[in-house]
Structures are given as C-alpha cells and as structure tokens.
Amino acid sequence: DFFTRAEMNRQIAQLQHKHNDYISTKVGSKFDCDIWLPAELASSKEGKDFFWASSNTASGLVNICMYSYPYEGPRTFNKQYVLAKRDSVMKANIPGTEPRMYMATDTLCTSVKPITVKGEYAMETRGLWKMEHDAMGGPCVSHSRVDTLNNRVVVAEGFVYAPEKMKRGLIRRLEAALYTLCLPGEQARELKASIPEVSVVAGKEQE
C-alpha cells in the first residue's frame, strides 16, 4: 500500500507539471470540470455528454473518456447500474470497425467498490473492457463522482489497448489522472496540497 500510494502521488505530481492544456480546456467547456490529462492524449472526440481523448498511436494506445448522467439517489451507485450505464454510453460512442462491433465491459472480471476522493464519496470501477465481436480488449479503471451543484454523476475513465506491452504502468498513469478531476465548485489547480487526500488504495483513504 505504501509503495502504491507513493507511485500514485509521483504520477500526479508529474501531471501537475506536464499535462495537455488544450484537452483540459475542451473538458472544461463541455463539463465545467478541470482535469490534468497526459500530454500524449492529442486526439479527441465529443458526443452528447461524452468526451474521449486518445493517444491514437499504433502501439500502447491509452485513452481517457468522460461522461455524465443525472444523479438518481443511492441506486445510482450499485454495480449493476454503474456497469449498465457504462455499457450504454460506450456502445453509443466507441464503435468498432464494423457496425456490429462496440465497446463493452467484461463484467465477470470487473469490480465496483466505494472509495473516497477529496473527502467525498465516489465509486471506483476496475477491470477489463472488450470489443464485442472483435478480439480487442484491455484494462480499465474509472471514478464515478457526484456533482452536487448540477445533480449529476460525472464519470472519468482510463482504458488501455496494448496487446504487445505490459500494461501496469500505462493504466497507473491514467488512474493518477482521474484523481486530478475537479468538479464544479471544487478548487482547481491546487492539487499539490491535496495529494495525500486523494490517494486511495484498496478503498481506503490515505491518512
């Protein structure tokens, strides 16, 4: 746990000094949120209440997407609801090379659990994604958080496609970016002091 926290905080500190301001500005205009994304995420796509940034490389493809939907009380944060919402959003916005192909969740290999981010309740989803009717897939991790000012859930997710590479470092870097998300009303660009508060390991807030 100690080494995981240290590594996560190091990744966050690196993002603080080097991130993609252009993509962050696009996220801000769409969701009124602030987030520090890795500089290599140079390509982007927008949909209804949806944003996708990607490195768009031939190998070691890394991605972060964000989407939002209305908050409907405690039932919004159970595994079935969270995964069903993810699948519906990804199917609509991340198609495959053929009409019958679309992104989905490997539900058997995916866990959903509550965590604490910036002192507030959040839901972490961690597991595997797959492309239906195709051979693509890989790891993914997301945070679902409540934007109380707008009565909505904002989801930020990182996912990797790198069949020829080790994926731990790639997904860990994307996970660090999730902790930099500032919802409306939260203080942006003041992350350094709050790094210990946002570090979460196995569902426990770092003391």
SEZA-806586 format. One record per residue: residue number from 1; x, y, z of N, C-alpha, C in turn. Coordinates in steps of 0.05 Angstrom, whole numbers, plus 5000, padded with zeros to 4 digits. Atoms other than C-alpha are relative to their C-alpha. Example, Ala and Ser with C-alpha at 12.3 -4.5 7.8 and 13.67 -1.06 7.14 Angstrom:
# residues 2
{1,{5018,4976,5000},{5246,4910,5156},{5018,5024,5000}}
{2,{4984,4976,4999},{5273,4979,5143},{4985,5022,5014}}
***
This chain:
# residues 207
{1,{5016,4976,5000},{5000,5000,5000},{5017,5025,5000}}
{2,{4983,4977,4999},{5056,5048,5017},{5012,5006,4973}}
{3,{4987,4995,5026},{5092,5039,4950},{4979,5008,4979}}
{4,{5021,4992,5019},{5026,5044,4912},{4993,5029,5003}}
{5,{5006,4972,4994},{5009,5109,4946},{5022,5019,4990}}
{6,{4977,4983,5009},{5079,5137,4933},{5001,5002,4970}}
{7,{5000,5000,5029},{5076,5117,4860},{4978,5017,4989}}
{8,{5023,4984,5010},{5007,5148,4850},{5005,5029,5004}}
{9,{4995,4972,4994},{5028,5213,4883},{5022,5011,4981}}
{10,{4979,4991,5019},{5091,5216,4839},{4988,5005,4972}}
{11,{5013,4996,5026},{5048,5207,4777},{4983,5025,4999}}
{12,{5016,4976,4999},{5001,5262,4799},{5017,5025,4999}}
{13,{4982,4977,5000},{5059,5309,4813},{5012,5005,4972}}
{14,{4990,4997,5027},{5086,5295,4743},{4979,5013,4981}}
{15,{5022,4988,5016},{5018,5311,4712},{4996,5029,5007}}
{16,{5002,4972,4992},{5017,5376,4751},{5018,5017,4983}}
{17,{4980,4984,5014},{5079,5399,4714},{4999,4996,4970}}
{18,{5001,5005,5029},{5065,5367,4646},{4974,4986,4994}}
{19,{5026,5011,5008},{4994,5357,4621},{4991,5015,4975}}
{20,{5010,4989,5025},{4953,5373,4559},{4979,5022,5006}}
{21,{5018,4978,4993},{4923,5442,4570},{4977,5003,4979}}
{22,{5020,4998,5021},{4886,5441,4503},{4976,4981,5006}}
{23,{5021,5019,4994},{4848,5377,4522},{4985,5008,5025}}
{24,{5012,4992,4975},{4836,5403,4592},{4979,5023,4995}}
{25,{5018,4978,5007},{4804,5466,4562},{4975,4989,4987}}
{26,{5023,5011,5013},{4758,5424,4519},{4982,4986,5021}}
{27,{5015,5013,4978},{4737,5383,4581},{4985,5022,5016}}
{28,{5012,4979,4984},{4724,5448,4618},{4976,5012,4986}}
{29,{5022,4988,5015},{4679,5476,4563},{4976,4981,4998}}
{30,{5022,5020,5003},{4638,5411,4559},{4988,4993,5027}}
{31,{5010,5010,4974},{4632,5391,4633},{5003,5020,5022}}
{32,{4994,4980,4979},{4653,5454,4671},{5017,4987,5022}}
{33,{4982,5014,4982},{4706,5409,4703},{5029,5006,4992}}
{34,{4971,4997,5006},{4782,5412,4707},{5013,4973,5005}}
{35,{4985,5025,4996},{4828,5352,4698},{5026,5002,4985}}
{36,{4974,5001,5013},{4901,5341,4682},{5004,4974,4986}}
{37,{4997,5024,5016},{4910,5291,4626},{5028,4999,4988}}
{38,{4973,5003,5011},{4975,5262,4600},{5003,5014,4973}}
{39,{4995,4983,5024},{5006,5304,4544},{4996,4984,4975}}
{40,{5002,5016,5024},{5005,5246,4495},{4972,4996,4990}}
{41,{5028,5002,5009},{4929,5247,4492},{4993,5023,4982}}
{42,{5001,4978,5019},{4928,5290,4430},{4974,5000,4983}}
{43,{5024,5002,5017},{4865,5265,4393},{4975,5000,5018}}
{44,{5024,4999,4983},{4794,5276,4418},{4975,4997,4983}}
{45,{5027,5003,5013},{4721,5261,4401},{4979,5008,5021}}
{46,{5021,4991,4982},{4658,5291,4430},{4973,4988,4992}}
{47,{5027,5009,5004},{4587,5265,4437},{4982,5013,5020}}
{48,{5019,4988,4981},{4525,5280,4478},{5009,4993,5028}}
{49,{4991,5004,4973},{4550,5289,4549},{5023,4980,5001}}
{50,{4978,5020,5003},{4612,5250,4527},{5025,5013,4988}}
{51,{4974,4990,5011},{4686,5265,4514},{5020,4978,5001}}
{52,{4980,5021,5002},{4741,5218,4492},{5026,5012,4989}}
{53,{4973,4992,5008},{4816,5234,4488},{5018,4975,4998}}
{54,{4984,5023,5006},{4866,5185,4459},{5028,5007,4990}}
{55,{4973,4996,5012},{4940,5179,4443},{5000,4993,4971}}
{56,{5003,5007,5029},{4918,5149,4376},{5026,4990,4988}}
{57,{4975,5012,5010},{4982,5110,4369},{4996,4971,4992}}
{58,{5003,5028,5009},{4994,5043,4336},{5005,4980,5022}}
{59,{4994,5018,4978},{5021,5012,4400},{4998,5016,5026}}
{60,{5003,4987,4974},{5008,5027,4473},{4979,5021,4999}}
{61,{5022,4981,5002},{4942,5061,4459},{4988,5006,5027}}
{62,{5012,4992,4974},{4919,5100,4521},{4978,5020,4995}}
{63,{5024,4984,5004},{4852,5134,4528},{4988,5009,5027}}
{64,{5017,4991,4978},{4811,5175,4577},{4974,5010,4989}}
{65,{5026,4990,5008},{4737,5187,4569},{4985,5010,5024}}
{66,{5017,4989,4979},{4688,5227,4610},{4971,5001,4990}}
{67,{5028,4997,5007},{4612,5226,4610},{4985,5006,5026}}
{68,{5016,4992,4977},{4556,5249,4655},{4971,4991,4995}}
{69,{5028,5007,5001},{4484,5229,4671},{4987,5009,5027}}
{70,{5014,4990,4976},{4431,5250,4722},{5005,4982,5025}}
{71,{4998,5015,4975},{4441,5230,4795},{4971,4993,5009}}
{72,{5027,5010,4992},{4381,5188,4818},{5000,4987,5027}}
{73,{5000,5010,4973},{4397,5175,4890},{5019,4976,5003}}
{74,{4981,5021,4994},{4434,5116,4922},{5001,4978,4980}}
{75,{5000,5022,5020},{4413,5066,4868},{5019,5006,4977}}
{76,{4981,4993,5021},{4458,5104,4821},{5027,4988,5004}}
{77,{4974,5011,4994},{4517,5073,4856},{5000,4971,5009}}
{78,{4996,5028,4997},{4507,4999,4853},{5013,4988,4975}}
{79,{4984,5011,5022},{4547,4953,4808},{4984,4997,4974}}
{80,{5016,5005,5023},{4490,4935,4761},{4994,5026,4985}}
{81,{5007,4974,5012},{4471,5008,4749},{5025,5012,4987}}
{82,{4975,4988,5010},{4543,5032,4740},{5009,4987,4974}}
{83,{4990,5014,5023},{4562,4978,4691},{4980,5002,4976}}
{84,{5019,4996,5021},{4497,4983,4652},{5002,5027,4987}}
{85,{4997,4974,5010},{4506,5057,4645},{5026,5002,4983}}
{86,{4975,5000,5015},{4579,5047,4623},{4996,4987,4972}}
{87,{5003,5015,5025},{4559,4996,4570},{4983,5016,4980}}
{88,{5017,4984,5019},{4504,5041,4541},{5014,5024,4989}}
{89,{4985,4977,5009},{4549,5101,4537},{5022,4992,4980}}
{90,{4978,5009,5018},{4608,5063,4506},{4989,4989,4974}}
{91,{5011,5011,5025},{4564,5027,4456},{4992,5022,4981}}
{92,{5009,4978,5017},{4537,5093,4431},{5024,5017,4990}}
{93,{4979,4981,5006},{4604,5130,4429},{5027,4987,4991}}
{94,{4974,5013,5008},{4661,5079,4417},{4993,4975,4983}}
{95,{5006,5022,5018},{4643,5036,4357},{5025,4986,4991}}
{96,{4978,5015,5012},{4687,4983,4325},{5002,5006,4970}}
{97,{4996,4996,5028},{4709,4977,4253},{4976,4991,4983}}
{98,{5025,5009,5014},{4643,4943,4234},{4976,5007,5017}}
{99,{5024,4991,4985},{4572,4962,4253},{4993,4983,5024}}
{100,{5008,5017,4977},{4563,4902,4300},{5020,5001,5022}}
{101,{4979,4999,4980},{4626,4918,4339},{4997,5025,5017}}
{102,{5001,4978,4981},{4625,4962,4401},{5013,4993,5026}}
{103,{4987,5005,4974},{4659,4970,4468},{4980,4992,5021}}
{104,{5017,5009,4978},{4630,4933,4528},{5018,4993,5024}}
{105,{4986,5007,4976},{4650,4912,4598},{5001,4970,5004}}
{106,{4998,5028,4992},{4676,4844,4617},{4991,4998,5029}}
{107,{5012,4997,4973},{4630,4841,4678},{5011,4979,5019}}
{108,{4989,5021,4983},{4660,4776,4705},{5027,5008,5012}}
{109,{4973,4992,4992},{4728,4809,4711},{5002,5029,5009}}
{110,{5001,4971,4992},{4706,4878,4735},{4987,5002,5027}}
{111,{5010,4995,4973},{4695,4901,4806},{4992,5029,5003}}
{112,{5009,4973,4993},{4658,4962,4833},{4999,5003,5030}}
{113,{4999,4996,4971},{4671,4990,4902},{5001,5030,5007}}
{114,{4999,4972,4992},{4663,5055,4941},{5028,5008,5009}}
{115,{4974,4989,4991},{4724,5098,4953},{4995,5029,5010}}
{116,{5001,4972,4992},{4738,5168,4980},{5019,5016,4983}}
{117,{4983,4982,5016},{4764,5223,4934},{4995,5029,5009}}
{118,{5002,4973,4990},{4778,5292,4962},{4979,5003,5022}}
{119,{5017,5000,4977},{4739,5274,5024},{4971,4994,4993}}
{120,{5028,5005,5008},{4676,5257,4984},{4997,4971,4990}}
{121,{5006,5027,5009},{4642,5191,4967},{5003,4998,4969}}
{122,{4997,5005,5029},{4659,5162,4898},{4998,4970,4996}}
{123,{5000,5028,5006},{4654,5095,4863},{5022,4994,4980}}
{124,{4979,5009,5018},{4713,5060,4832},{4992,4975,4985}}
{125,{5005,5024,5017},{4704,5011,4774},{5027,4992,4989}}
{126,{4974,5009,5009},{4765,4969,4758},{4997,4972,4988}}
{127,{5002,5026,5013},{4771,4911,4709},{5009,5000,4972}}
{128,{4993,5004,5028},{4771,4894,4636},{4978,5010,4981}}
{129,{5019,4994,5022},{4738,4922,4573},{5005,4981,4977}}
{130,{4997,5017,5024},{4726,4884,4509},{4985,5013,4977}}
{131,{5015,4991,5024},{4703,4899,4438},{4983,4976,4991}}
{132,{5018,5022,5008},{4642,4857,4423},{5004,4993,4970}}
{133,{4997,5010,5027},{4650,4814,4360},{5027,5008,4988}}
{134,{4973,4994,5009},{4724,4832,4357},{5019,4988,5021}}
{135,{4980,5012,4982},{4789,4809,4390},{5013,5021,5018}}
{136,{4987,4979,4984},{4806,4876,4424},{4991,4999,5028}}
{137,{5007,4998,4971},{4807,4887,4499},{5023,5010,5016}}
{138,{4979,4991,4983},{4847,4910,4558},{4990,5009,5027}}
{139,{5008,4991,4974},{4847,4940,4628},{4986,5028,4999}}
{140,{5013,4974,4998},{4804,4999,4650},{4996,5006,5030}}
{141,{5006,4991,4972},{4792,5039,4714},{4985,5027,4997}}
{142,{5016,4975,5001},{4741,5094,4727},{4992,5009,5028}}
{143,{5011,4988,4976},{4716,5141,4781},{4973,5012,4993}}
{144,{5026,4988,5003},{4642,5159,4787},{4996,5018,5024}}
{145,{5003,4980,4978},{4631,5223,4828},{4975,5017,4996}}
{146,{5024,4984,5001},{4571,5265,4845},{5007,5029,4999}}
{147,{4999,4970,5002},{4569,5337,4821},{4975,5011,5013}}
{148,{5023,4992,4985},{4523,5364,4874},{4988,5026,4990}}
{149,{5010,4974,5010},{4517,5433,4842},{4981,4996,4976}}
{150,{5016,5005,5024},{4486,5403,4779},{4984,4974,5002}}
{151,{5015,5024,4995},{4455,5340,4809},{5005,4979,4978}}
{152,{4993,5019,5021},{4492,5294,4761},{5024,4983,5010}}
{153,{4976,5017,4995},{4544,5238,4762},{5019,5006,4977}}
{154,{4979,4996,5019},{4609,5253,4727},{5019,4976,5002}}
{155,{4982,5024,5000},{4650,5192,4706},{5025,5007,4983}}
{156,{4975,4998,5014},{4723,5195,4686},{5013,4972,4999}}
{157,{4989,5027,5003},{4754,5131,4658},{5025,4999,4983}}
{158,{4977,5005,5016},{4821,5109,4633},{5000,4971,4990}}
{159,{4998,5027,5010},{4830,5048,4588},{5023,4998,4981}}
{160,{4976,5005,5016},{4888,5017,4551},{4996,4977,4980}}
{161,{4999,5022,5019},{4897,4975,4489},{5029,4998,4991}}
{162,{4972,5004,5005},{4968,4949,4485},{5007,4970,5001}}
{163,{4997,5029,4999},{4969,4874,4468},{5029,4991,5000}}
{164,{4972,5008,5002},{5044,4874,4457},{5017,5011,5023}}
{165,{4985,4987,4979},{5063,4912,4521},{4989,4992,5028}}
{166,{5010,5001,4973},{5059,4907,4596},{4983,5025,5005}}
{167,{5019,4978,4998},{5001,4950,4617},{4998,5014,5027}}
{168,{5003,4989,4973},{5011,4964,4691},{5007,5030,5001}}
{169,{4991,4972,4999},{5050,5029,4681},{4981,5018,4985}}
{170,{5018,4984,5016},{5002,5054,4627},{4974,5005,5015}}
{171,{5025,4996,4987},{4939,5043,4667},{5004,5015,5026}}
{172,{4995,4985,4976},{4971,5070,4731},{5002,5030,4995}}
{173,{4998,4971,5008},{4987,5136,4696},{4972,5011,4995}}
{174,{5027,4990,5005},{4915,5142,4672},{4984,5002,5026}}
{175,{5014,4999,4975},{4889,5126,4741},{5008,5024,5016}}
{176,{4991,4976,4987},{4931,5182,4770},{4985,5024,4990}}
{177,{5015,4977,5012},{4897,5230,4722},{4972,5002,5011}}
{178,{5027,4999,4990},{4829,5210,4749},{4998,5016,5026}}
{179,{5000,4987,4974},{4848,5237,4818},{5003,5030,4997}}
{180,{4997,4971,5003},{4862,5306,4788},{4974,5014,4992}}
{181,{5025,4989,5009},{4790,5315,4767},{4989,5019,5022}}
{182,{5013,4980,4982},{4759,5378,4799},{4972,5005,4989}}
{183,{5028,4995,5007},{4683,5382,4796},{4993,5029,5004}}
{184,{5008,4972,4995},{4646,5449,4793},{4998,5006,5030}}
{185,{5000,4992,4972},{4655,5485,4859},{5025,4991,5015}}
{186,{4975,5008,4987},{4720,5448,4876},{5022,5018,4990}}
{187,{4978,4983,5006},{4784,5487,4877},{5018,4987,4980}}
{188,{4983,5011,5020},{4823,5475,4813},{5028,5010,5002}}
{189,{4972,4993,5001},{4898,5478,4803},{5013,5004,5027}}
{190,{4988,4999,4973},{4912,5470,4877},{5003,4972,5010}}
{191,{5000,5028,4994},{4924,5396,4875},{5022,4991,5019}}
{192,{4977,5009,4986},{4992,5392,4907},{4995,4995,5029}}
{193,{5006,5003,4971},{4967,5403,4978},{4980,4977,5006}}
{194,{5021,5020,4995},{4911,5353,4968},{5007,4972,4991}}
{195,{4991,5027,5009},{4952,5295,4941},{4996,4979,5021}}
{196,{5005,5021,4980},{4950,5257,5007},{4971,4993,5003}}
{197,{5029,5005,4996},{4874,5265,5010},{4988,4983,4977}}
{198,{5012,5013,5022},{4861,5237,4941},{5012,4972,4994}}
{199,{4988,5026,5005},{4907,5176,4945},{4983,4979,5013}}
{200,{5017,5021,4990},{4864,5114,4952},{5012,4973,4992}}
{201,{4991,5027,5006},{4888,5042,4958},{4981,4981,5013}}
{202,{5018,5020,4990},{4841,4984,4965},{4976,5012,5015}}
{203,{5023,4988,4989},{4784,5031,4981},{5004,5016,5025}}
{204,{4994,4985,4975},{4820,5065,5039},{5013,5027,4993}}
{205,{4988,4974,5004},{4835,5139,5041},{5027,5000,5015}}
{206,{4974,4998,4987},{4908,5153,5056},{4998,5019,5024}}
{207,{5001,4983,4976},{4917,5181,5126},{5021,5022,4997}}
***
